[in-house]
Structure formats: C-alpha cells, structure tokens
Amino acid sequence: MPLNTPILSLKGRTVWVVGASAGIGQALAEQALAQGARLIVSGRRAQALAEAFPSESVKHMVFDITERGGAQRVLDALAPEGWLPDLVFWVAGDYKPQPIADFSVDDARQVIETNLLACYDGLRALLNHWLPLAASRAQDASQPKFHLCWFSSVAGYRGLPLALSYSASKAGLNAMAETCFVELKPKGIDVSLVCPGFVKTRLTDGNAFTMPALISAEEAAQATLRGLSRGVFEIHYPKRFTWFMKLLRVLPYRLYFWLVGKTLG
Ligand SMILES: NC(=O)c1ccc[n+]([C@@H]2O[C@H](COP(=O)([O-])OP(=O)(O)OC[C@H]3O[C@@H](n4cnc5c(N)ncnc54)[C@H](OP(=O)(O)O)[C@@H]3O)[C@@H](O)[C@H]2O)c1
C-alpha cells in the first residue's frame, strides 16, 4: 500500500506552486500546466511570474512567505473564487554558502525564517481552509484528496559543511513534514517531502565547488511528479547521489566526521 494516494495526473487539479518564479518551482509549474492543471503561482517578483506564466488562465498571487499572515491572505482570496488549491508544492527556499569563519547572523536568520519558520505560516493557513473539508473529501472518490508537498533537501539529513543554517533549516523541515504526515493522515490529508540533491538553479550557481550528480530543474520537476505518482512519502533524487547521502546519515559520528573532513580536504 502506498503511503499517499498516488497522483497519476494533474489534469483538472488545482495546483498551487509557492516559489514558481524560478528554478525547480518554475519547472514544476510549467509541467503542471502542460498536464492540464488549474495553476496558481506565487513568489515575491510579480514581473518574473508574469514573464514565466503569461497565460491569463494562470493565477498570479504575489507574496513574501516570510510575511506573517501572507499565505492566509492568499488563500482567503482564492477560496471564494473556487480556486482553493487541492495540491500545494511549497518550494520556496533560500540558500547561501556559509563558511563558518565569517558567517553572518542576519543571513542565518533569514535562511531559517524562509526555509522553516515561514512553513508554519503556510501550514496554518492551509489547515484553516482544508481541515473543515478534508474528511468528507477523502471519502468522495470524485474529488481529489488534499496533498501538501514540502520541498526540503538532502542537506537536512546531516550537518553539512558550508550549510550552517541551511542544513539546520532543512533538518527542521524534514522533522516537521514527518509530524504533518503522522497527524494529518487520519484527517484525510496527504503529505510528502521532496529531498533533492544538487539541481542547477540560481540557488546553486553561487557554489564554488563541483556539485556531484547535478541535474536540471526540469529533471527535478519530472522526478518529483514521478514520486507523486508512486504515492511515496519521501521523494529523493537523483538516486545515485541521494542513496549515498542516506548512507552518510546512518554512519556513526566518528566515521561521518572523518569522511566529511576528508572531502573538505
Ligand atoms: N537547487 C538545488 O540544488 C536544491 C537542492 C536541494 C533542495 N533545494 C530546495 O528546492 C527549493 C527550490 O530551490 P531552487 O534551487 O529552485 O531555488 P530558486 O531557483 O532560487 O527559486 C526559489 C523560488 O522561491 C521563491 N522564494 C524565495 N524566497 C521567497 C520568499 N521569501 N517568499 C516567496 N517566494 C520566495 C523565489 O521567488 P522570488 O525570488 O520571486 O521571491 C523562487 O521562485 C528550495 O526550497 C531549495 O532549498 C534546492
């Protein structure tokens, strides 16, 4: 039995991509549109959203996820128009390489605010709208089940070098997504977690090191949709890299620190 209801097609689904103006979120939104989804796209930059999704059939909801109550405002506007999303990709995230010797507290706080704290704002807003409807929907085969898909990272498996706040924020998000799954499953809401390895986007363009098993945003979007079609909880890719990261996760500290130290040279 799959952990989630497999999503075989996005046709007719109302899909909200938070973080659709660039990178993986944009590629995902493009693929959702191509599959016939009713699409809502969000990000802070209205111009970038307009350029990426010029079709009038796409709803543009510009907001900053770190603004308290921003997600609630968006959903309160969408729901009465019949645009309450039933599938949400919470993709928006921030990353800056942070060598520990000169890390900035402001940067660290911003990364944690964006990658973790803002997720609670989104979750609260979604539950306010979904919970009153979820149980009856889950019984009704003619309506899609609500599904929340969090975008995290393999950097959340263990504390990685140059990722002082990024690893911590994604570790927190991984734990939060597990809690969401356990508590929302009986309420009729599916939850999944995406942990990509390296994907070529503006986020990773600042990395000065060679990124192993680097894939494109389009490949990442395809792998995400494949994972949803299998109904798994955790979607991770590319496997040639993520299985190695999973192995690192189970190593004892002594071995893990030695290996990472060796890699750093
Ligand atoms: N690239 C990778 O190698 C990689 C690997 C593992 C995990 N991930 C995760 O995958 C997700 C997407 O990464 P990406 O590489 O595609 O990044 P990206 O190209 O920088 O795109 C990030 C998206 O998030 C939006 N965003 C960022 N901060 C926001 C805010 N405060 N409010 C609203 N929207 C915001 C951006 O829109 P605006 O700029 O318009 O606001 C943009 O649409 C992130 O969660 C990241 O941590 C990425």
The ligand as an SDF file (V2000), in Angstrom:
LIG
                    3D

 48 52  0  0  0  0  0  0  0  0999 V2000
   18.8650   23.8670   -6.2680 N   0  0  0  0  0  0  0  0  0  0  0  0
   19.2420   22.8360   -5.5100 C   0  0  0  0  0  0  0  0  0  0  0  0
   20.3180   22.2310   -5.7180 O   0  0  0  0  0  0  0  0  0  0  0  0
   18.3840   22.3610   -4.3700 C   0  0  0  0  0  0  0  0  0  0  0  0
   18.7710   21.1970   -3.7150 C   0  0  0  0  0  0  0  0  0  0  0  0
   18.0130   20.7310   -2.6640 C   0  0  0  0  0  0  0  0  0  0  0  0
   16.8710   21.4220   -2.2830 C   0  0  0  0  0  0  0  0  0  0  0  0
   16.5080   22.5670   -2.9430 N   0  0  0  0  0  0  0  0  0  0  0  0
   15.3160   23.2570   -2.4780 C   0  0  0  0  0  0  0  0  0  0  0  0
   14.4010   23.3760   -3.5480 O   0  0  0  0  0  0  0  0  0  0  0  0
   13.6580   24.5780   -3.4120 C   0  0  0  0  0  0  0  0  0  0  0  0
   13.7600   25.3960   -4.7010 C   0  0  0  0  0  0  0  0  0  0  0  0
   15.1130   25.7010   -4.9290 O   0  0  0  0  0  0  0  0  0  0  0  0
   15.6100   26.3410   -6.3030 P   0  0  0  0  0  0  0  0  0  0  0  0
   17.0040   25.8830   -6.4730 O   0  0  0  0  0  0  0  0  0  0  0  0
   14.6350   26.1010   -7.3810 O   0  0  0  0  0  0  0  0  0  0  0  0
   15.6510   27.8900   -5.9040 O   0  0  0  0  0  0  0  0  0  0  0  0
   15.4780   29.2270   -6.7820 P   0  0  0  0  0  0  0  0  0  0  0  0
   15.8070   28.9660   -8.2020 O   0  0  0  0  0  0  0  0  0  0  0  0
   16.2210   30.2790   -6.0630 O   0  0  0  0  0  0  0  0  0  0  0  0
   13.9140   29.5170   -6.6540 O   0  0  0  0  0  0  0  0  0  0  0  0
   13.3810   29.8070   -5.4000 C   0  0  0  0  0  0  0  0  0  0  0  0
   11.9330   30.1940   -5.5600 C   0  0  0  0  0  0  0  0  0  0  0  0
   11.4360   30.5180   -4.2570 O   0  0  0  0  0  0  0  0  0  0  0  0
   10.8850   31.8290   -4.2550 C   0  0  0  0  0  0  0  0  0  0  0  0
   11.1200   32.4650   -2.9710 N   0  0  0  0  0  0  0  0  0  0  0  0
   12.2810   32.5540   -2.2850 C   0  0  0  0  0  0  0  0  0  0  0  0
   12.1140   33.2450   -1.1520 N   0  0  0  0  0  0  0  0  0  0  0  0
   10.7970   33.5900   -1.1180 C   0  0  0  0  0  0  0  0  0  0  0  0
   10.0050   34.3340   -0.2110 C   0  0  0  0  0  0  0  0  0  0  0  0
   10.5230   34.8500    0.9110 N   0  0  0  0  0  0  0  0  0  0  0  0
    8.6910   34.4900   -0.4720 N   0  0  0  0  0  0  0  0  0  0  0  0
    8.1470   33.9660   -1.6030 C   0  0  0  0  0  0  0  0  0  0  0  0
    8.8450   33.2670   -2.5110 N   0  0  0  0  0  0  0  0  0  0  0  0
   10.1620   33.0920   -2.2670 C   0  0  0  0  0  0  0  0  0  0  0  0
   11.6030   32.5580   -5.3930 C   0  0  0  0  0  0  0  0  0  0  0  0
   10.7700   33.5760   -5.8960 O   0  0  0  0  0  0  0  0  0  0  0  0
   11.0560   35.1590   -5.7520 P   0  0  0  0  0  0  0  0  0  0  0  0
   12.5200   35.3620   -5.8910 O   0  0  0  0  0  0  0  0  0  0  0  0
   10.2350   35.7490   -6.8650 O   0  0  0  0  0  0  0  0  0  0  0  0
   10.5280   35.5010   -4.4210 O   0  0  0  0  0  0  0  0  0  0  0  0
   11.7510   31.4450   -6.4250 C   0  0  0  0  0  0  0  0  0  0  0  0
   10.5650   31.3300   -7.1710 O   0  0  0  0  0  0  0  0  0  0  0  0
   14.2150   25.3040   -2.1860 C   0  0  0  0  0  0  0  0  0  0  0  0
   13.4080   25.0030   -1.0730 O   0  0  0  0  0  0  0  0  0  0  0  0
   15.5930   24.6830   -2.0170 C   0  0  0  0  0  0  0  0  0  0  0  0
   16.0480   24.7320   -0.7050 O   0  0  0  0  0  0  0  0  0  0  0  0
   17.2410   23.0570   -3.9730 C   0  0  0  0  0  0  0  0  0  0  0  0
  1  2  1  0
  2  3  2  0
  2  4  1  0
  4  5  1  0
  4 48  2  0
  5  6  2  0
  6  7  1  0
  7  8  2  0
  8  9  1  0
  8 48  1  0
  9 10  1  0
  9 46  1  0
 10 11  1  0
 11 12  1  0
 11 44  1  0
 12 13  1  0
 13 14  1  0
 14 15  2  0
 14 16  1  0
 14 17  1  0
 17 18  1  0
 18 19  2  0
 18 20  1  0
 18 21  1  0
 21 22  1  0
 22 23  1  0
 23 24  1  0
 23 42  1  0
 24 25  1  0
 25 26  1  0
 25 36  1  0
 26 27  1  0
 26 35  1  0
 27 28  2  0
 28 29  1  0
 29 30  1  0
 29 35  2  0
 30 31  1  0
 30 32  2  0
 32 33  1  0
 33 34  2  0
 34 35  1  0
 36 37  1  0
 36 42  1  0
 37 38  1  0
 38 39  2  0
 38 40  1  0
 38 41  1  0
 42 43  1  0
 44 45  1  0
 44 46  1  0
 46 47  1  0
M  CHG  2   8   1  16  -1
M  END
$$$$
